[in-house]
Amino acid sequence: MAYKEKNLNVYSQQLVSHLGDLKDKKANLESQISNAMTEKTSLENEMIRLTERLAELNENIKKKNEAKVQYMASIQETEANYMKVLQNSQNALRNLKKGK
């Protein structure tokens, strides 16, 4: 009988030890989960901030591209008009030379 009680006592101690180990593992996992959730929230907030910044940059790029197109059109028009002025000046100069 003493042998059975001793075995029961040993089993009981082992069970308590295993339960303690499981509780420690559970607490460790809870800590890891909490840390992961904190990091997740931080990353989500960072993603929101980056998404907003990306939208701002895209809008800024769009406006600058529109302005660039307007500048290009203005440059082309000005160059074309300048070439006409040069041609007219050359024609006027030729006519003056012929008239002498």
C-alpha positions as CSV (number, residue, x, y, z in Angstrom):
1,M,0.0,0.0,0.0
2,A,2.8,2.4,0.9
3,Y,4.3,1.7,-2.6
4,K,1.0,2.7,-4.3
5,E,0.8,5.8,-2.2
6,K,4.3,6.7,-3.0
7,N,3.6,6.2,-6.8
8,L,0.5,8.2,-6.5
9,N,2.4,10.9,-4.7
10,V,5.1,10.9,-7.5
11,Y,2.4,11.0,-10.2
12,S,0.7,13.9,-8.4
13,Q,4.0,15.8,-8.2
14,Q,4.7,15.2,-11.8
15,L,1.2,16.3,-12.8
16,V,1.6,19.5,-10.8
17,S,5.0,20.0,-12.4
18,H,3.6,19.5,-15.9
19,L,0.6,21.8,-15.1
20,G,3.1,24.5,-14.0
21,D,5.1,24.0,-17.2
22,L,2.0,24.3,-19.3
23,K,1.0,27.5,-17.4
24,D,4.4,28.9,-18.0
25,K,4.2,28.1,-21.7
26,K,0.8,29.7,-21.8
27,A,2.0,32.8,-20.2
28,N,5.0,32.9,-22.6
29,L,2.6,32.6,-25.5
30,E,0.3,35.3,-24.2
31,S,3.3,37.6,-23.9
32,Q,4.4,36.8,-27.5
33,I,0.8,37.3,-28.7
34,S,0.7,40.7,-26.9
35,N,4.0,41.7,-28.5
36,A,2.9,40.6,-31.9
37,M,-0.4,42.5,-31.6
38,T,1.5,45.6,-30.6
39,E,3.8,45.3,-33.6
40,K,0.8,44.6,-35.8
41,T,-1.0,47.7,-34.7
42,S,2.2,49.8,-35.2
43,L,2.6,48.4,-38.7
44,E,-1.0,49.0,-39.6
45,N,-0.6,52.6,-38.4
46,E,2.6,53.0,-40.4
47,M,0.8,51.5,-43.5
48,I,-2.0,54.1,-43.1
49,R,0.5,56.9,-42.8
50,L,2.5,55.6,-45.8
51,T,-0.6,55.1,-47.9
52,E,-1.7,58.7,-47.2
53,R,1.8,60.0,-48.1
54,L,1.8,57.9,-51.3
55,A,-1.6,59.4,-52.3
56,E,-0.2,62.9,-51.6
57,L,2.9,62.2,-53.7
58,N,0.8,60.8,-56.5
59,E,-1.4,63.9,-56.6
60,N,1.7,66.1,-56.5
61,I,3.3,64.2,-59.4
62,K,0.0,64.4,-61.4
63,K,-0.1,68.2,-60.9
64,K,3.5,68.7,-61.8
65,N,3.1,66.5,-64.9
66,E,0.1,68.6,-66.0
67,A,2.2,71.8,-65.5
68,K,5.1,70.2,-67.4
69,V,2.8,69.5,-70.3
70,Q,1.6,73.1,-70.3
71,Y,5.2,74.3,-70.2
72,M,6.1,72.1,-73.1
73,A,3.2,73.4,-75.2
74,S,4.1,77.0,-74.3
75,I,7.7,76.3,-75.3
76,Q,6.7,74.7,-78.6
77,E,4.4,77.6,-79.4
78,T,7.0,80.2,-78.5
79,E,9.7,78.5,-80.5
80,A,7.4,78.2,-83.5
81,N,6.5,81.9,-83.3
82,Y,10.2,82.8,-82.9
83,M,11.0,80.9,-86.0
84,K,8.3,82.8,-87.9
85,V,9.8,86.1,-86.6
86,L,13.2,85.0,-87.8
87,Q,11.9,84.0,-91.2
88,N,10.1,87.3,-91.5
89,S,13.2,89.2,-90.4
90,Q,15.3,87.3,-93.0
91,N,12.7,88.0,-95.7
92,A,12.6,91.7,-94.8
93,L,16.4,91.9,-94.8
94,R,16.5,90.2,-98.3
95,N,13.9,92.6,-99.6
96,L,15.9,95.5,-98.3
97,K,19.0,94.2,-99.9
98,K,17.2,93.7,-103.2
99,G,15.8,97.2,-103.0
100,K,19.2,98.9,-102.8
